Amino acid sequence: MVNNVILFNKIFKGANNCTKRYRVLKGSAGSGKSVNIAQDYILKLMDNKYKGANLLVVRKVAESNRNSTFAELTAAIYKSCGDLALTYWEIKESSLELRCKVTGNKVIFCGFNDIRQREKVKSINFTEGKLTWIWIEEATELLENDVDILDDRLRGILPNDALYYQMTFTFNPVSSFHWIKAKYFDVNKPDIYTHHSTYLDNRFIDDGYHKRMMMRKERDPEGYKIYGLGEWGETGGLILNNWEVKEFNIGKENFDICFLGQDFGFNHYNAILDIKFKDGDIYLCKELYVNELDTSEIIMLADGMFDKKTYMWCDSAEPDRIKTWRKAGYSAVPVSKESGSVKAQIDYLKTKKIYVHPSCINTIKELQQWKWFKDPKTNEYTDEPVGVFDDAMAALRYGIEYIRKAKR
């Protein structure tokens, strides 16, 4: 039926064949667990064996699905179907909904960040089949009670003997005290399947990613334990806690003043942030986050994404790149780096409430793991940030520098 070109990592074979009620996958960043789950679901939803199955995909913030789970599932459709993707699937980007035209099986998405979303889950129904599978991405963001509400939705007689109820969790194991560990990993129950994977198991990871992980291993051993090895750990020493993911209108007219921040990169990520201010609060509206692209390629990607008239504050160590951006019509200017400026920028950020649009998925990931360096000799945190996987944070620091200095 399809031009099946999906390639799986062998480590996920057991997870893909699992029919237990709880399928719990923890792992490091870059392990491929979320990509695998998306591909697994698409192939199953296209299979007449599972006709009558419907999938609910959940994240804490509903709109976060657009650039993560919805994007992964859509990519899996195109990988499995090629040019016939729209022949076999109906893809509704505006409402975030997928429907297989062959089986009638659907995928819908929701968030759990407000009471309305929770109430909607309690009344979910499908014209064909039943809610059969639930995928919770970044599951550590949800409360145990949220998951209990979802679990309660999987009940009743299924329309097909081949079907089975199942909840799938994917996440980085950020805390050894998290309720997920106690409920699913510290017990031995027949209806629970647990899985562990790391970036070392992912045969599709490039050499550049391996090098960056080795840098993290050297500079941030605690962070490497979680985000490199996928082990339970602690995210102590986090730099910023005064931020939240929130849906808001990113239009320029809704804010007092706007800036862009850019941290240049090639082997590590080149990050551009659209940063706006309203009533003293900071809003992170859009991001461009790419690596192994030259400046001309990044400029092409940025075209139409950012306002060229908005001042773009850039790393002053790259004057040639700033000049190239100016030639392309952007108001790119260097940020002067002074002694103690990084700490001063962080101190300023700590005094503000920071709202992050759900589309800024890489910025969110960096905020979740941006930490102070821990001195291995004293076992104490210093006032120096860990200098790895902090490209969006550098762009943020540059983007607020004009306002910070103006307020002194």
C-alpha positions as CSV (number, residue, x, y, z in Angstrom):
1,M,0.0,0.0,0.0
2,V,2.8,2.4,0.8
3,N,6.4,3.1,-0.1
4,N,7.7,2.2,3.3
5,V,11.1,3.8,3.8
6,I,10.9,4.1,7.6
7,L,14.1,2.9,9.3
8,F,14.0,2.0,12.9
9,N,16.7,1.8,15.6
10,K,16.9,-1.8,16.7
11,I,16.8,-0.8,20.4
12,F,13.1,0.1,20.0
13,K,11.9,-3.2,18.6
14,G,10.6,-4.4,22.0
15,A,8.8,-1.1,22.6
16,N,7.1,-1.2,19.2
17,N,5.9,-4.8,19.8
18,C,4.7,-4.1,23.3
19,T,0.9,-4.3,24.0
20,K,1.0,-3.7,27.8
21,R,-1.2,-0.9,29.1
22,Y,1.8,1.3,30.1
23,R,4.7,1.8,27.7
24,V,7.2,4.1,29.4
25,L,10.3,5.3,27.5
26,K,12.9,7.4,29.2
27,G,16.1,8.4,27.5
28,S,18.6,11.0,26.7
29,A,18.3,13.9,24.3
30,G,18.8,12.6,20.8
31,S,18.0,9.0,21.6
32,G,15.3,8.9,18.9
33,K,12.6,7.8,21.2
34,S,10.0,10.4,20.1
35,V,10.8,9.9,16.4
36,N,10.4,6.1,16.9
37,I,7.1,6.4,18.6
38,A,5.7,8.7,15.9
39,Q,6.7,6.3,13.2
40,D,5.4,3.3,15.2
41,Y,2.0,4.9,15.5
42,I,1.7,6.0,11.9
43,L,2.4,2.5,10.6
44,K,-0.1,1.0,13.1
45,L,-2.8,3.5,12.3
46,M,-2.5,2.7,8.6
47,D,-2.8,-1.0,9.2
48,N,-6.3,-2.5,8.8
49,K,-5.4,-4.9,11.6
50,Y,-5.9,-1.9,13.9
51,K,-9.0,-0.4,12.3
52,G,-11.0,1.4,14.9
53,A,-8.0,2.7,16.9
54,N,-7.6,6.4,17.6
55,L,-4.7,8.2,19.1
56,L,-4.7,11.2,21.5
57,V,-1.3,13.0,21.8
58,V,-0.8,15.1,24.9
59,R,1.7,17.8,26.0
60,K,1.4,20.2,28.9
61,V,0.8,23.1,26.5
62,A,-1.4,22.3,23.6
63,E,0.3,24.5,21.1
64,S,3.7,22.8,21.9
65,N,2.4,19.8,19.9
66,R,2.5,21.8,16.6
67,N,6.3,21.9,16.4
68,S,7.0,18.6,18.1
69,T,4.6,15.7,18.1
70,F,2.5,16.9,15.1
71,A,5.6,17.6,13.1
72,E,7.1,14.2,14.0
73,L,3.9,12.3,13.1
74,T,3.6,14.3,9.8
75,A,7.2,13.5,9.0
76,A,6.5,9.8,9.6
77,I,3.6,10.0,7.2
78,Y,5.8,11.4,4.4
79,K,8.5,8.8,5.2
80,S,6.1,5.9,5.0
81,C,4.0,7.1,2.1
82,G,6.3,9.4,0.0
83,D,4.5,11.2,-2.8
84,L,1.2,9.4,-1.8
85,A,1.1,10.9,1.7
86,L,-1.9,13.1,1.0
87,T,-3.6,10.2,-0.8
88,Y,-3.6,8.1,2.3
89,W,-3.7,10.8,5.0
90,E,-5.7,13.9,5.7
91,I,-3.5,16.4,7.4
92,K,-5.1,19.4,9.1
93,E,-2.4,21.8,10.2
94,S,-4.8,24.5,11.4
95,S,-6.7,22.3,13.8
96,L,-3.9,19.8,14.4
97,E,-5.6,16.6,13.3
98,L,-4.6,13.6,11.3
99,R,-6.9,11.0,9.7
100,C,-5.9,7.9,7.8
101,K,-8.2,7.7,4.7
102,V,-7.7,3.9,4.5
103,T,-8.6,2.9,8.0
104,G,-10.5,6.0,9.2
105,N,-8.2,6.1,12.3
106,K,-7.5,9.5,13.7
107,V,-4.9,11.4,15.7
108,I,-5.9,14.4,17.8
109,F,-3.9,16.6,20.1
110,C,-4.5,18.4,23.4
111,G,-2.7,20.2,26.3
112,F,-3.2,20.0,30.0
113,N,-2.2,23.5,31.1
114,D,-5.7,24.7,31.9
115,I,-9.0,23.3,33.2
116,R,-10.8,23.6,29.8
117,Q,-8.3,21.2,28.2
118,R,-8.8,18.7,31.0
119,E,-12.6,18.9,30.7
120,K,-12.4,18.3,26.9
121,V,-10.5,15.1,27.4
122,K,-13.3,13.7,29.6
123,S,-15.7,14.0,26.6
124,I,-13.6,12.9,23.7
125,N,-15.5,10.7,21.2
126,F,-14.8,9.5,17.7
127,T,-17.2,8.9,14.8
128,E,-15.3,5.7,14.0
129,G,-13.7,3.5,16.6
130,K,-12.7,4.5,20.1
131,L,-9.9,6.3,21.9
132,T,-7.4,3.5,22.1
133,W,-3.9,4.9,22.5
134,I,-2.5,7.9,24.3
135,W,1.0,9.3,23.8
136,I,2.3,11.7,26.4
137,E,5.4,13.6,25.2
138,E,7.6,15.3,27.8
139,A,5.6,13.3,30.3
140,T,7.5,14.7,33.3
141,E,5.7,18.0,32.7
142,L,2.4,16.5,33.7
143,L,1.0,15.9,37.2
144,E,0.1,12.4,38.3
145,N,-3.5,13.5,38.6
146,D,-3.4,14.6,34.9
147,V,-2.3,11.2,33.9
148,D,-5.0,9.5,36.0
149,I,-7.6,11.5,34.1
150,L,-6.2,10.3,30.8
151,D,-5.9,6.7,32.0
152,D,-9.6,6.7,33.0
153,R,-10.5,7.5,29.3
154,L,-9.2,4.1,28.2
155,R,-12.1,1.9,29.1
156,G,-15.0,-0.1,27.5
157,I,-15.2,-2.8,24.8
158,L,-12.9,-2.3,21.9
159,P,-14.3,-2.6,18.4
160,N,-11.6,-4.9,17.2
161,D,-10.1,-8.0,18.9
162,A,-6.6,-7.0,17.7
163,L,-6.8,-3.7,19.5
164,Y,-5.5,-3.0,23.0
165,Y,-5.5,0.0,25.3
166,Q,-2.1,1.6,25.9
167,M,-0.6,4.8,27.3
168,T,2.9,5.7,26.0
169,F,5.2,8.1,27.9
170,T,8.4,9.7,26.4
171,F,10.7,12.0,28.4
172,N,14.1,12.8,29.7
173,P,14.4,11.6,33.4
174,V,15.2,15.0,34.9
175,S,14.6,14.1,38.6
176,S,15.1,10.9,40.6
177,F,12.2,12.1,42.8
178,H,9.7,12.4,40.1
179,W,6.4,10.5,40.5
180,I,6.9,8.7,37.2
181,K,9.9,6.9,38.6
182,A,8.1,5.8,41.7
183,K,4.9,4.7,39.8
184,Y,6.4,2.9,36.8
185,F,10.1,2.2,37.4
186,D,10.4,1.3,41.1
187,V,7.7,-1.4,40.8
188,N,7.4,-4.7,39.1
189,K,3.9,-5.0,37.5
190,P,2.8,-7.1,34.5
191,D,1.0,-4.2,32.8
192,I,4.1,-1.9,32.8
193,Y,6.8,-1.9,30.1
194,T,9.8,0.4,30.7
195,H,12.5,1.3,28.2
196,H,15.8,3.1,28.3
197,S,17.7,4.6,25.4
198,T,20.5,7.1,24.8
199,Y,21.9,9.1,21.8
200,L,24.6,6.4,21.6
201,D,21.9,3.9,20.5
202,N,20.7,6.2,17.7
203,R,22.4,5.3,14.5
204,F,21.1,8.4,12.8
205,I,22.9,10.9,15.1
206,D,25.6,12.9,13.3
207,D,29.2,13.3,14.4
208,G,28.7,16.9,15.3
209,Y,26.1,15.9,17.9
210,H,28.4,13.4,19.4
211,K,31.1,16.0,19.7
212,R,28.7,18.4,21.5
213,M,27.7,15.7,23.9
214,M,31.4,15.0,24.7
215,M,31.8,18.7,25.4
216,R,28.8,18.5,27.7
217,K,30.3,15.4,29.4
218,E,33.4,17.4,30.1
219,R,31.8,20.7,31.2
220,D,28.6,19.5,32.8
221,P,28.8,15.9,34.1
222,E,25.5,16.2,36.0
223,G,23.7,17.4,32.8
224,Y,25.4,14.7,30.8
225,K,24.1,12.1,33.2
226,I,20.5,13.1,32.4
227,Y,20.6,14.5,28.8
228,G,23.5,12.3,27.6
229,L,23.0,9.0,29.3
230,G,19.3,9.2,30.1
231,E,19.8,8.4,33.8
232,W,17.7,9.7,36.7
233,G,19.3,12.7,38.1
234,E,18.7,16.2,39.4
235,T,18.6,19.5,37.7
236,G,20.1,21.5,40.5
237,G,21.8,24.7,39.8
238,L,19.3,25.9,37.2
239,I,19.9,29.5,36.3
240,L,16.4,30.6,35.5
241,N,13.2,29.6,37.1
242,N,11.1,32.7,36.4
243,W,9.7,31.6,33.0
244,E,6.7,29.7,31.7
245,V,5.4,28.5,28.4
246,K,2.4,30.4,27.3
247,E,0.3,30.9,24.2
248,F,0.1,34.6,23.2
249,N,-0.3,36.8,20.1
250,I,3.2,37.5,18.8
251,G,2.2,40.5,16.7
252,K,4.5,43.5,17.1
253,E,1.6,45.8,17.8
254,N,0.9,44.0,21.1
255,F,4.2,45.0,22.6
256,D,6.1,48.1,23.8
257,I,9.4,47.4,22.1
258,C,11.1,44.6,20.1
259,F,14.6,43.3,19.5
260,L,16.3,40.3,17.9
261,G,19.2,38.4,19.5
262,Q,21.6,36.2,17.5
263,D,24.3,33.9,18.6
264,F,26.4,32.7,15.7
265,G,27.3,29.1,15.2
266,F,28.1,26.4,12.8
267,N,29.2,23.2,14.6
268,H,27.1,24.3,17.5
269,Y,23.7,25.9,16.9
270,N,23.1,29.3,15.3
271,A,20.2,30.8,17.3
272,I,18.1,33.8,16.6
273,L,15.3,34.9,19.0
274,D,12.5,37.4,18.5
275,I,12.3,39.1,21.9
276,K,9.6,41.5,22.8
277,F,8.8,43.5,25.9
278,K,5.4,44.4,27.5
279,D,4.9,46.1,30.9
280,G,8.4,45.1,31.9
281,D,7.9,41.4,31.1
282,I,9.9,39.6,28.4
283,Y,8.2,37.6,25.7
284,L,10.2,35.1,23.5
285,C,8.1,35.0,20.4
286,K,10.0,33.1,17.6
287,E,13.2,31.2,17.2
288,L,15.5,30.1,14.4
289,Y,17.8,27.3,15.6
290,V,20.0,25.6,13.0
291,N,23.5,24.2,12.7
292,E,26.0,23.3,10.0
293,L,24.6,26.0,7.7
294,D,26.6,29.0,6.4
295,T,25.4,32.6,6.9
296,S,23.8,32.9,3.5
297,E,21.7,29.7,4.1
298,I,20.6,31.0,7.5
299,I,19.6,34.4,5.9
300,M,17.5,32.5,3.4
301,L,15.7,30.7,6.3
302,A,15.2,33.9,8.2
303,D,13.6,35.7,5.2
304,G,10.0,36.7,6.1
305,M,10.4,35.3,9.6
306,F,11.9,38.4,11.3
307,D,11.4,42.1,10.9
308,K,14.6,43.5,9.2
309,K,14.0,46.9,10.7
310,T,14.2,45.5,14.3
311,Y,17.6,45.9,15.8
312,M,19.4,42.5,15.8
313,W,22.0,42.3,18.6
314,C,24.7,39.9,17.7
315,D,27.9,38.4,19.1
316,S,30.6,41.1,18.5
317,A,33.3,38.5,18.0
318,E,31.9,37.9,14.5
319,P,32.1,41.3,12.6
320,D,32.2,39.6,9.2
321,R,28.9,37.8,9.8
322,I,27.3,41.0,11.2
323,K,28.4,42.8,8.0
324,T,26.8,40.0,5.9
325,W,23.5,40.3,7.8
326,R,23.6,44.1,7.3
327,K,24.1,43.6,3.5
328,A,21.0,41.4,3.5
329,G,19.0,44.3,4.9
330,Y,18.9,43.5,8.6
331,S,19.6,46.0,11.3
332,A,22.4,43.8,12.8
333,V,24.6,45.5,15.4
334,P,27.3,44.1,17.8
335,V,26.9,43.6,21.5
336,S,29.9,45.0,23.3
337,K,31.2,42.4,25.7
338,E,32.5,43.8,29.0
339,S,33.9,42.2,32.0
340,G,31.1,40.6,34.1
341,S,28.5,41.3,31.4
342,V,27.3,37.7,31.3
343,K,26.5,37.7,35.0
344,A,24.9,41.1,34.7
345,Q,22.7,39.9,31.9
346,I,21.6,36.9,34.0
347,D,20.9,39.1,37.0
348,Y,18.7,41.3,34.8
349,L,16.8,38.3,33.4
350,K,16.2,37.0,36.9
351,T,14.3,40.2,37.7
352,K,11.8,39.7,34.9
353,K,8.9,37.4,34.2
354,I,9.7,35.6,31.0
355,Y,7.0,34.1,28.7
356,V,8.0,31.6,26.0
357,H,5.8,30.9,23.0
358,P,5.2,27.1,22.6
359,S,6.8,27.3,19.1
360,C,10.2,28.0,20.6
361,I,10.8,24.4,21.4
362,N,14.6,24.6,21.4
363,T,14.6,27.7,23.6
364,I,12.4,25.8,26.1
365,K,14.8,22.9,26.1
366,E,17.7,25.1,26.8
367,L,15.9,26.9,29.6
368,Q,15.1,23.6,31.2
369,Q,18.8,22.7,31.4
370,W,20.8,26.0,31.6
371,K,22.8,25.6,34.7
372,W,25.6,27.1,36.8
373,F,28.9,25.2,36.6
374,K,29.6,22.9,39.5
375,D,33.1,22.9,40.8
376,P,34.2,19.2,41.0
377,K,36.6,19.9,43.8
378,T,34.2,21.7,46.2
379,N,31.0,20.2,44.8
380,E,29.6,23.7,44.9
381,Y,27.9,25.7,42.2
382,T,29.8,28.7,40.9
383,D,28.5,31.9,39.3
384,E,29.7,30.8,35.9
385,P,27.2,29.2,33.5
386,V,28.0,25.9,31.8
387,G,29.1,26.8,28.3
388,V,27.4,24.1,26.3
389,F,23.9,23.8,24.7
390,D,23.4,27.5,25.5
391,D,23.0,29.0,22.1
392,A,19.5,30.3,22.5
393,M,20.4,31.6,25.9
394,A,23.3,33.6,24.4
395,A,20.9,35.0,21.8
396,L,18.5,35.9,24.7
397,R,21.4,37.6,26.6
398,Y,22.3,39.7,23.6
399,G,18.7,40.6,22.7
400,I,18.1,42.2,26.1
401,E,21.4,44.0,26.4
402,Y,20.2,47.4,25.1
403,I,17.2,47.5,27.5
404,R,19.4,46.3,30.4
405,K,21.9,49.1,29.9
406,A,19.2,51.7,29.3
407,K,17.6,50.8,32.7
408,R,20.8,51.2,34.7
